[in-house]
């Protein structure tokens, strides 16, 4: 019986959520499985992977074959690297202490990379928020200025009072008489 480590799809359309399962290779994708060892949510950034490391390691050492996607997930979590180191220990190429030291160093580097990505994403999110807020403040100021301009009454014409030292008498002229038009 060929045993596979593969994904079992759950979730809604366009919101996939997967269970990482151990199943017979002949079983349907979402059908019967032997054991569930974790979950995988690709819709988050970075993808959320919850994996029972020990069970995955046990199944890999017992000969379960992961699918391509599961192999990538197991490599990301370090199961494949740990298996590689354990094979070296079994052959006598390295000691268990050396293998553990290499694996712990790899885990620490991986954690810092993941944390750097999370920090970068949250920083970009905050920066985008600040830009949107500044643009909104600028737009509000422009709107307020246009409202002030719209609501201010036009300036009243100023009456210029001429101060005349002496009143000037204007000559009285009669209006010309209207001529009848023929």
Backbone as a chain_set.jsonl record, in Angstrom:
{"seq": "XXXXXXXXXXXXXXXXXXXXXXXXXXXXXXXXXXXXXXXXXXXXXXXXXXXXXXXXXXXXXXXXXXXXXXXXXXXXXXXXXXXXXXXXXXXXXXXXXXXXXXXXXXXXXXXXXXXXXXXXXXXXXXXXXXXXXXXXXXXXXXXXXXXXXXXXXXXXXXXXXXXXXXXXXXXXXXXXXXXXXX", "coords": {"N": [[0.845, -1.172, 0.0], [0.883, 2.021, -1.105], [1.809, 4.734, 0.704], [0.919, 8.109, 1.089], [1.813, 11.491, 1.758], [-0.218, 14.118, 1.756], [-2.313, 16.878, 0.589], [-5.553, 17.742, 1.738], [-8.368, 19.18, 0.589], [-10.281, 21.832, 1.987], [-12.668, 24.348, 3.019], [-14.094, 27.338, 1.467], [-15.082, 28.314, -1.9], [-12.482, 29.889, -3.6], [-11.325, 30.437, -1.177], [-9.369, 28.634, -0.052], [-8.473, 26.019, 2.193], [-6.375, 23.749, 3.704], [-5.937, 20.394, 4.881], [-3.226, 18.591, 6.099], [-2.542, 15.371, 5.396], [-2.041, 11.842, 6.022], [-2.406, 9.383, 3.719], [-3.743, 6.612, 1.851], [-2.417, 6.066, -1.325], [-4.212, 5.445, -3.33], [-6.652, 6.359, -2.535], [-9.406, 8.73, -2.783], [-8.963, 12.323, -3.261], [-10.219, 13.987, -1.262], [-11.058, 12.027, 0.363], [-11.014, 9.043, 2.369], [-8.583, 8.91, 4.984], [-5.513, 8.127, 6.725], [-4.236, 9.426, 8.887], [-4.315, 12.688, 10.308], [-1.972, 15.226, 10.119], [-1.542, 17.92, 10.196], [-2.28, 21.384, 9.276], [-2.796, 23.711, 6.551], [-2.866, 26.97, 5.438], [-3.108, 28.821, 2.741], [-4.056, 31.358, 2.18], [-3.332, 33.39, 3.89], [-0.743, 35.834, 4.601], [2.484, 35.718, 5.634], [1.968, 32.299, 4.514], [0.004, 30.203, 6.619], [1.087, 27.562, 8.487], [0.471, 24.722, 10.273], [1.897, 22.161, 11.816], [2.392, 18.866, 12.961], [5.335, 18.108, 13.988], [6.771, 15.829, 14.913], [5.129, 13.598, 14.226], [5.084, 13.873, 11.438], [7.781, 13.518, 10.897], [8.093, 10.866, 11.747], [6.457, 9.481, 9.884], [7.776, 10.118, 7.476], [10.285, 8.889, 7.867], [9.4, 6.286, 7.93], [8.777, 5.819, 5.317], [6.743, 7.13, 3.883], [5.575, 8.878, 1.05], [5.805, 12.202, 0.148], [3.655, 14.501, -1.636], [4.385, 16.895, -4.265], [3.728, 19.541, -3.387], [3.373, 19.082, -0.653], [5.924, 18.228, -0.047], [7.333, 20.607, -0.361], [6.17, 22.078, 1.714], [6.928, 20.528, 3.937], [9.685, 20.804, 3.721], [9.921, 23.527, 4.175], [9.176, 23.673, 6.845], [11.2, 22.177, 7.957], [11.279, 19.417, 8.205], [12.199, 17.728, 6.167], [14.923, 18.428, 6.067], [15.727, 17.67, 8.607], [15.278, 14.906, 8.405], [17.183, 14.304, 6.478], [19.524, 14.876, 7.926], [19.266, 12.926, 9.924], [19.562, 10.583, 8.455], [22.244, 10.832, 7.794], [23.318, 10.55, 10.369], [22.577, 7.917, 10.917], [24.121, 6.555, 9.051], [26.566, 7.109, 10.042], [28.062, 9.286, 9.329], [27.93, 11.775, 10.562], [27.695, 12.985, 13.948], [25.073, 12.685, 16.444], [24.888, 14.961, 18.055], [26.108, 16.928, 16.464], [24.346, 16.938, 14.331], [22.006, 17.83, 15.625], [22.875, 20.379, 16.405], [23.296, 21.611, 13.9], [20.689, 21.54, 12.916], [19.292, 23.111, 14.812], [20.555, 25.578, 14.402], [19.766, 26.081, 11.77], [16.99, 26.273, 12.177], [16.875, 28.599, 13.764], [17.814, 30.55, 11.966], [15.812, 30.36, 10.038], [13.56, 31.178, 11.489], [14.232, 33.87, 11.982], [14.193, 34.864, 9.362], [11.495, 34.538, 8.696], [10.299, 36.17, 10.623], [11.389, 38.619, 9.838], [10.11, 38.971, 7.387], [7.429, 39.18, 8.227], [7.611, 41.505, 9.775], [8.356, 43.327, 7.784], [6.075, 43.288, 6.148], [4.139, 44.253, 7.952], [5.21, 46.758, 8.466], [5.053, 47.902, 5.918], [2.314, 47.965, 5.693], [1.649, 49.786, 7.74], [2.946, 52.042, 6.74], [1.519, 52.48, 4.375], [-0.936, 53.099, 5.498], [-0.337, 55.515, 6.818], [0.268, 57.115, 4.596], [-2.224, 57.137, 3.3], [-3.722, 58.435, 5.249], [-2.461, 60.963, 5.325], [-3.031, 61.848, 2.731], [-5.791, 61.992, 2.917], [-6.116, 64.002, 4.852], [-5.047, 66.159, 3.458], [-6.864, 66.311, 1.322], [-9.188, 66.903, 2.77], [-8.517, 69.445, 3.776], [-8.386, 70.867, 1.373], [-11.053, 70.672, 0.568], [-12.282, 72.066, 2.689], [-11.207, 74.609, 2.273], [-12.321, 75.243, -0.219], [-15.01, 75.302, 0.482], [-15.058, 77.448, 2.245], [-14.413, 79.519, 0.501], [-16.621, 79.395, -1.171], [-18.737, 79.96, 0.581], [-18.231, 82.538, 1.551], [-19.482, 85.814, 1.44], [-19.678, 87.98, -1.432], [-17.423, 90.751, -1.654], [-18.657, 93.833, -0.426], [-19.464, 96.678, -2.432], [-17.373, 99.386, -2.028], [-18.237, 102.563, -0.853], [-17.107, 105.419, -2.02], [-16.453, 108.25, -0.543], [-16.363, 111.402, -1.64], [-14.598, 114.046, -0.663], [-15.313, 117.202, -0.94], [-13.979, 120.321, -1.276], [-15.115, 122.691, -2.091], [-18.416, 123.051, -3.112], [-19.157, 122.235, -6.366], [-20.917, 123.768, -8.813], [-23.007, 122.431, -11.095], [-23.595, 122.949, -14.503], [-26.885, 123.461, -15.603], [-28.472, 121.538, -17.787], [-30.8, 121.066, -20.274], [-32.723, 118.356, -21.229], [-32.667, 117.118, -24.51], [-35.469, 117.496, -26.617], [-37.685, 114.971, -27.466], [-37.919, 113.808, -30.692], [-40.537, 113.243, -32.835], [-40.894, 110.304, -34.55], [-41.277, 109.596, -37.881]], "CA": [[0.0, 0.0, 0.0], [1.706, 3.229, -1.163], [1.308, 5.771, 1.61], [1.272, 9.458, 0.637], [1.543, 12.67, 2.581], [-0.811, 15.023, 0.771], [-3.251, 17.884, 1.06], [-6.977, 17.467, 1.606], [-8.944, 20.527, 0.484], [-11.458, 22.252, 2.728], [-12.895, 25.77, 2.832], [-15.025, 27.76, 0.433], [-14.512, 28.644, -3.193], [-11.522, 31.001, -3.552], [-10.782, 30.561, 0.18], [-8.937, 27.272, 0.217], [-7.852, 25.667, 3.467], [-6.003, 22.36, 3.504], [-5.442, 19.538, 5.95], [-2.107, 17.751, 5.667], [-2.946, 14.05, 5.86], [-1.394, 10.62, 5.56], [-3.484, 8.627, 3.084], [-3.411, 5.621, 0.834], [-2.27, 6.737, -2.606], [-5.34, 5.132, -4.204], [-7.865, 6.986, -1.985], [-9.703, 10.035, -3.39], [-8.3, 13.485, -2.65], [-10.874, 14.401, -0.029], [-11.671, 10.836, 0.933], [-10.505, 8.411, 3.573], [-7.164, 9.105, 5.277], [-5.022, 7.367, 7.872], [-3.97, 10.316, 10.012], [-4.145, 14.112, 10.009], [-0.772, 15.686, 10.828], [-1.427, 19.37, 10.235], [-3.121, 22.218, 8.419], [-2.091, 24.666, 5.702], [-3.758, 28.03, 4.977], [-2.327, 29.655, 1.826], [-4.655, 32.67, 1.957], [-2.685, 34.396, 4.734], [0.584, 36.196, 4.138], [2.895, 34.475, 5.007], [1.038, 31.185, 4.665], [-0.034, 29.622, 7.956], [1.296, 26.113, 8.475], [0.475, 24.112, 11.594], [2.327, 20.799, 11.512], [2.915, 18.051, 14.043], [6.663, 17.787, 13.479], [7.174, 14.459, 15.252], [4.375, 12.642, 13.411], [5.563, 13.996, 10.068], [9.105, 12.903, 10.87], [7.894, 9.417, 11.845], [5.943, 8.969, 8.624], [8.827, 10.25, 6.453], [11.291, 7.846, 8.094], [8.787, 4.991, 7.621], [8.675, 5.641, 3.873], [5.63, 7.825, 3.229], [6.05, 9.764, -0.012], [5.021, 13.439, 0.074], [3.428, 15.085, -2.95], [5.291, 18.023, -4.487], [3.373, 20.649, -2.503], [3.672, 18.681, 0.727], [7.388, 18.215, 0.098], [7.733, 22.004, -0.154], [5.729, 22.457, 3.062], [7.786, 19.825, 4.896], [11.005, 21.436, 3.642], [9.78, 24.837, 4.809], [9.132, 23.467, 8.289], [12.435, 21.548, 8.394], [11.165, 17.963, 8.356], [13.068, 17.079, 5.178], [16.304, 18.65, 6.482], [15.943, 16.821, 9.784], [15.376, 13.54, 7.901], [18.489, 14.217, 5.828], [20.538, 14.79, 8.984], [19.124, 11.631, 10.603], [20.16, 9.569, 7.57], [23.689, 10.97, 7.996], [23.634, 9.98, 11.678], [22.433, 6.458, 10.8], [25.26, 6.049, 8.278], [27.789, 7.36, 10.797], [28.801, 10.394, 8.736], [27.978, 12.833, 11.57], [27.163, 12.564, 15.244], [23.746, 13.223, 16.759], [25.059, 16.313, 18.579], [26.372, 17.797, 15.322], [23.084, 17.053, 13.587], [21.115, 18.69, 16.402], [23.4, 21.744, 16.338], [23.01, 22.125, 12.555], [19.248, 21.74, 12.786], [18.913, 24.265, 15.635], [21.053, 26.763, 13.713], [18.876, 26.278, 10.625], [15.706, 26.749, 12.707], [17.028, 29.987, 14.204], [17.888, 31.376, 10.758], [14.489, 30.336, 9.406], [12.679, 32.021, 12.301], [14.568, 35.277, 11.754], [13.711, 35.221, 8.024], [10.036, 34.644, 8.754], [9.987, 37.369, 11.411], [11.729, 39.776, 9.013], [9.04, 39.133, 6.397], [6.244, 39.67, 8.938], [7.883, 42.9, 10.125], [8.329, 44.098, 6.549], [4.68, 43.411, 5.732], [3.425, 45.141, 8.877], [5.756, 48.096, 8.225], [4.462, 48.388, 4.668], [0.911, 48.246, 6.0], [1.614, 51.033, 8.503], [3.344, 53.117, 5.84], [0.382, 52.734, 3.49], [-1.944, 53.766, 6.329], [0.102, 56.901, 7.034], [0.106, 57.822, 3.324], [-3.661, 57.349, 3.079], [-4.154, 59.438, 6.213], [-1.948, 62.261, 4.872], [-3.801, 62.221, 1.547], [-7.133, 62.352, 3.375], [-6.01, 65.302, 5.513], [-4.846, 67.144, 2.389], [-8.145, 66.438, 0.616], [-10.113, 67.612, 3.669], [-8.122, 70.85, 3.795], [-8.797, 71.45, 0.095], [-12.512, 70.799, 0.622], [-12.606, 73.142, 3.623], [-10.859, 75.871, 1.622], [-13.316, 75.522, -1.263], [-16.26, 75.65, 1.16], [-14.892, 78.814, 2.762], [-14.496, 80.421, -0.654], [-18.004, 79.351, -1.658], [-19.66, 80.544, 1.553], [-17.972, 83.933, 1.874], [-20.233, 86.707, 0.544], [-18.768, 88.83, -2.215], [-17.17, 92.004, -0.937], [-19.593, 94.925, -0.734], [-18.744, 97.776, -3.086], [-17.076, 100.461, -1.09], [-18.694, 103.884, -1.274], [-16.015, 106.355, -1.858], [-17.0, 109.588, -0.267], [-15.432, 112.434, -2.073], [-14.655, 115.25, 0.16], [-15.107, 118.35, -1.824], [-13.739, 121.545, -0.529], [-16.161, 123.614, -2.496], [-19.346, 122.407, -4.018], [-19.078, 122.716, -7.739], [-22.245, 123.833, -9.402], [-22.994, 121.886, -12.441], [-24.52, 123.678, -15.367], [-28.133, 122.759, -15.81], [-28.745, 121.348, -19.206], [-32.084, 120.431, -20.486], [-32.664, 117.2, -22.107], [-33.248, 117.441, -25.8], [-36.81, 116.996, -26.783], [-37.783, 113.801, -28.329], [-38.513, 114.077, -31.99], [-41.378, 112.134, -33.268], [-40.395, 109.572, -35.717], [-42.344, 109.519, -38.855]], "C": [[0.896, 1.242, 0.0], [1.093, 4.335, -0.314], [1.835, 7.121, 1.155], [1.003, 10.476, 1.742], [1.037, 13.701, 1.584], [-1.789, 15.985, 1.418], [-4.682, 17.439, 0.802], [-7.68, 18.813, 1.671], [-10.202, 20.683, 1.319], [-11.658, 23.724, 2.441], [-13.841, 26.05, 1.691], [-14.293, 28.004, -0.877], [-13.663, 29.907, -3.048], [-11.016, 31.291, -2.14], [-10.348, 29.177, 0.643], [-8.264, 27.151, 1.582], [-7.577, 24.176, 3.372], [-5.631, 21.674, 4.808], [-4.29, 18.733, 5.351], [-2.365, 16.377, 6.267], [-2.014, 12.972, 5.319], [-2.515, 9.764, 4.992], [-2.923, 7.588, 2.139], [-3.379, 6.359, -0.505], [-3.443, 6.512, -3.542], [-6.641, 5.78, -3.734], [-8.123, 8.323, -2.687], [-9.092, 11.192, -2.597], [-8.903, 13.875, -1.312], [-11.508, 13.218, 0.689], [-10.998, 10.363, 2.203], [-9.0, 8.655, 3.744], [-6.802, 8.333, 6.538], [-4.874, 8.268, 9.091], [-3.821, 11.755, 9.516], [-2.953, 14.615, 10.822], [-0.631, 17.209, 10.852], [-2.416, 20.069, 9.336], [-2.25, 23.213, 7.667], [-3.112, 25.671, 5.184], [-2.962, 28.965, 4.069], [-2.888, 31.058, 1.635], [-4.044, 33.758, 2.833], [-1.305, 34.713, 4.17], [1.457, 36.489, 5.34], [1.912, 33.346, 5.316], [1.152, 30.577, 6.062], [0.077, 28.109, 7.846], [1.372, 25.641, 9.915], [0.746, 22.628, 11.364], [2.814, 20.108, 12.772], [4.241, 17.479, 13.551], [7.032, 16.324, 13.715], [6.448, 13.417, 14.412], [4.839, 12.675, 11.963], [6.924, 13.317, 9.917], [8.995, 11.381, 10.906], [7.427, 8.844, 10.516], [6.981, 9.066, 7.511], [9.867, 9.147, 6.627], [10.725, 6.459, 7.803], [8.51, 4.81, 6.136], [7.492, 6.301, 3.202], [6.192, 8.825, 2.226], [5.202, 11.037, -0.059], [4.79, 13.857, -1.382], [4.336, 16.305, -3.081], [5.004, 19.191, -3.538], [3.685, 20.312, -1.054], [5.175, 18.612, 0.967], [7.887, 19.64, 0.35], [7.352, 22.467, 1.253], [6.627, 21.813, 4.109], [9.201, 20.403, 4.887], [10.997, 22.783, 4.353], [9.801, 24.72, 6.324], [10.361, 22.728, 8.829], [12.388, 20.039, 8.544], [12.127, 17.261, 7.402], [14.55, 17.25, 5.556], [16.655, 17.766, 7.675], [16.097, 15.358, 9.366], [16.736, 13.319, 7.237], [19.614, 14.074, 6.865], [20.478, 13.435, 9.697], [19.689, 10.491, 9.754], [21.68, 9.614, 7.704], [24.132, 10.383, 9.323], [23.583, 8.451, 11.601], [23.605, 5.845, 10.04], [26.582, 6.262, 8.995], [28.611, 8.505, 10.246], [28.947, 11.548, 9.725], [27.41, 12.284, 12.874], [25.799, 13.216, 15.478], [23.849, 14.664, 17.267], [25.292, 17.319, 17.447], [25.094, 18.024, 14.522], [22.111, 17.981, 14.313], [21.566, 20.155, 16.334], [23.094, 22.368, 14.978], [21.52, 22.445, 12.405], [18.787, 22.95, 13.592], [19.37, 25.578, 15.004], [20.141, 27.097, 12.529], [17.521, 26.835, 11.075], [15.777, 28.217, 13.118], [17.078, 30.932, 13.001], [16.523, 31.474, 10.085], [13.515, 31.242, 10.162], [12.962, 33.504, 12.088], [14.095, 35.735, 10.376], [12.201, 35.432, 8.031], [9.633, 35.906, 9.512], [10.297, 38.638, 10.624], [10.64, 40.032, 7.975], [7.779, 39.687, 7.055], [6.416, 41.15, 9.297], [7.814, 43.804, 8.897], [6.894, 44.327, 6.089], [3.909, 44.361, 6.646], [3.927, 46.577, 8.721], [5.174, 48.705, 6.963], [2.996, 48.741, 4.881], [0.784, 49.574, 6.751], [1.954, 52.225, 7.614], [2.207, 53.479, 4.88], [-0.729, 53.466, 4.246], [-1.594, 55.235, 6.528], [-0.067, 57.714, 5.748], [-1.367, 58.124, 3.05], [-4.183, 58.444, 4.002], [-3.696, 60.835, 5.793], [-2.725, 62.742, 3.65], [-5.211, 62.658, 1.941], [-7.128, 63.72, 4.052], [-5.866, 66.404, 4.466], [-6.149, 67.377, 1.622], [-9.156, 67.193, 1.472], [-9.791, 69.096, 3.743], [-8.55, 71.546, 2.505], [-10.313, 71.645, 0.064], [-12.922, 71.953, 1.525], [-12.313, 74.496, 2.993], [-11.891, 76.221, 0.552], [-14.658, 75.904, -0.647], [-16.196, 77.071, 1.7], [-15.023, 79.809, 1.621], [-15.937, 80.511, -1.148], [-18.944, 80.104, -0.719], [-19.378, 81.992, 1.915], [-18.748, 84.82, 0.898], [-19.257, 87.573, -0.247], [-18.566, 90.156, -1.489], [-18.144, 93.093, -1.4], [-18.836, 96.051, -1.403], [-18.559, 98.929, -2.11], [-17.546, 101.785, -1.671], [-17.563, 104.855, -0.969], [-16.635, 107.74, -1.684], [-15.958, 110.601, -0.662], [-15.626, 113.659, -1.182], [-14.319, 116.41, -0.769], [-14.95, 119.599, -0.961], [-14.827, 122.566, -0.857], [-17.122, 122.85, -3.389], [-19.293, 123.062, -5.391], [-20.484, 122.669, -8.318], [-22.154, 123.345, -10.825], [-23.958, 122.701, -13.297], [-25.737, 122.811, -15.642], [-28.399, 122.676, -17.304], [-30.074, 120.634, -19.33], [-31.906, 119.286, -21.447], [-33.257, 117.575, -23.443], [-34.63, 116.796, -25.936], [-36.815, 115.835, -27.741], [-38.464, 114.193, -29.616], [-39.347, 112.899, -32.405], [-40.832, 111.495, -34.535], [-41.56, 109.395, -36.676], [-42.408, 108.213, -39.525]], "O": [[1.593, 1.5, 0.981], [-0.01, 4.806, -0.59], [3.022, 7.277, 0.872], [0.083, 10.323, 2.545], [1.764, 14.112, 0.68], [-2.058, 15.923, 2.618], [-4.98, 16.834, -0.228], [-7.604, 19.51, 2.683], [-11.064, 19.805, 1.359], [-10.882, 24.305, 1.682], [-14.332, 25.136, 1.029], [-13.068, 27.916, -0.958], [-14.097, 30.882, -2.434], [-10.34, 32.298, -1.93], [-10.889, 28.625, 1.601], [-7.582, 28.065, 2.047], [-8.466, 23.412, 2.995], [-5.082, 22.294, 5.719], [-4.382, 18.252, 4.222], [-2.405, 16.223, 7.488], [-1.312, 13.154, 4.325], [-3.472, 9.45, 5.699], [-1.78, 7.677, 1.689], [-4.243, 7.195, -0.77], [-3.655, 7.304, -4.46], [-7.635, 5.755, -4.46], [-7.184, 8.98, -3.137], [-8.752, 11.052, -1.423], [-8.18, 14.071, -0.335], [-12.393, 13.394, 1.527], [-10.487, 11.151, 2.999], [-8.241, 8.612, 2.775], [-7.672, 7.939, 7.315], [-5.324, 7.93, 10.185], [-3.271, 12.002, 8.443], [-2.912, 14.461, 12.043], [0.3, 17.732, 11.464], [-3.275, 19.442, 8.716], [-1.13, 23.522, 8.075], [-4.105, 25.288, 4.566], [-2.218, 29.814, 4.561], [-2.248, 31.881, 0.981], [-4.222, 34.941, 2.545], [-0.766, 33.957, 3.362], [1.182, 37.465, 6.037], [1.127, 33.432, 6.26], [2.246, 30.452, 6.613], [-0.74, 27.46, 7.193], [2.22, 26.092, 10.686], [-0.081, 21.924, 10.785], [3.56, 20.69, 13.559], [4.274, 16.503, 12.801], [7.547, 15.659, 12.817], [7.062, 12.462, 13.937], [4.973, 11.629, 11.327], [7.18, 12.628, 8.93], [9.713, 10.685, 10.188], [7.949, 7.824, 10.067], [7.057, 8.167, 6.674], [10.287, 8.533, 5.646], [11.479, 5.547, 7.465], [8.048, 3.743, 5.729], [7.255, 6.042, 2.022], [7.16, 9.53, 2.511], [3.995, 10.957, -0.285], [5.623, 13.599, -2.25], [4.985, 16.703, -2.113], [5.926, 19.763, -2.956], [4.2, 21.148, -0.311], [5.644, 18.905, 2.067], [8.768, 19.851, 1.184], [8.123, 23.168, 1.908], [7.042, 22.472, 5.062], [9.844, 20.481, 5.933], [11.95, 23.135, 5.048], [10.376, 25.565, 7.01], [10.544, 22.66, 10.045], [13.372, 19.437, 8.973], [12.796, 16.303, 7.79], [15.342, 16.323, 5.385], [17.742, 17.191, 7.74], [16.944, 14.645, 9.905], [17.361, 12.273, 7.416], [20.527, 13.265, 6.703], [21.515, 12.862, 10.034], [20.239, 9.532, 10.297], [22.336, 8.572, 7.726], [25.202, 9.781, 9.406], [24.446, 7.771, 12.155], [24.034, 4.734, 10.352], [27.6, 5.681, 8.62], [29.757, 8.685, 10.658], [29.972, 12.228, 9.731], [26.735, 11.255, 12.894], [25.426, 14.172, 14.798], [22.999, 15.496, 16.949], [24.744, 18.421, 17.464], [24.798, 19.139, 14.095], [21.467, 18.821, 13.685], [20.738, 21.059, 16.22], [22.679, 23.525, 14.907], [21.142, 23.475, 11.846], [17.974, 23.737, 13.107], [18.654, 26.578, 15.063], [19.79, 28.257, 12.316], [16.972, 27.742, 10.449], [14.854, 28.988, 12.854], [16.455, 31.993, 13.018], [16.127, 32.543, 9.62], [12.742, 31.98, 9.551], [12.032, 34.308, 12.022], [13.644, 36.87, 10.228], [11.695, 36.388, 7.443], [8.728, 36.626, 9.089], [9.565, 39.623, 10.721], [10.289, 41.183, 7.713], [7.13, 40.571, 6.497], [5.49, 41.946, 9.145], [7.279, 44.911, 8.961], [6.537, 45.435, 5.687], [3.119, 45.178, 6.174], [3.14, 47.517, 8.835], [4.839, 49.889, 6.937], [2.498, 49.711, 4.31], [-0.084, 50.388, 6.437], [1.335, 53.284, 7.716], [1.969, 54.656, 4.611], [-1.383, 54.35, 3.693], [-2.461, 56.102, 6.418], [-0.494, 58.868, 5.796], [-1.715, 59.224, 2.623], [-4.987, 59.28, 3.59], [-4.465, 61.791, 5.896], [-3.042, 63.927, 3.549], [-5.757, 63.594, 1.357], [-8.046, 64.514, 3.845], [-6.492, 67.458, 4.577], [-6.492, 68.517, 1.31], [-9.9, 68.03, 0.96], [-10.703, 69.923, 3.771], [-9.022, 72.682, 2.537], [-10.798, 72.67, -0.415], [-13.807, 72.733, 1.174], [-13.09, 75.436, 3.161], [-12.291, 77.379, 0.434], [-15.372, 76.744, -1.197], [-17.175, 77.814, 1.619], [-15.681, 80.839, 1.77], [-16.41, 81.591, -1.502], [-19.846, 80.807, -1.176], [-20.225, 82.629, 2.541], [-18.689, 84.616, -0.314], [-18.151, 87.861, 0.211], [-19.461, 90.62, -0.783], [-18.412, 93.25, -2.591], [-17.71, 96.365, -1.016], [-19.506, 99.371, -1.459], [-17.287, 102.092, -2.835], [-17.15, 105.058, 0.173], [-17.255, 108.291, -2.593], [-14.855, 110.661, -0.12], [-16.728, 114.185, -1.02], [-13.211, 116.55, -1.284], [-15.726, 119.852, -0.039], [-15.375, 123.214, 0.034], [-16.719, 122.113, -4.288], [-19.377, 124.283, -5.53], [-21.144, 121.629, -8.299], [-21.334, 123.794, -11.625], [-25.028, 123.091, -12.831], [-25.634, 121.608, -15.879], [-28.53, 123.699, -17.975], [-30.397, 119.72, -18.571], [-31.052, 119.283, -22.334], [-34.26, 118.286, -23.495], [-34.891, 115.704, -25.431], [-36.034, 115.762, -28.69], [-39.501, 114.857, -29.594], [-38.934, 111.742, -32.339], [-40.369, 112.172, -35.454], [-42.681, 109.079, -36.278], [-43.268, 107.999, -40.38]]}, "num_chains": 1, "name": "protein.A"}
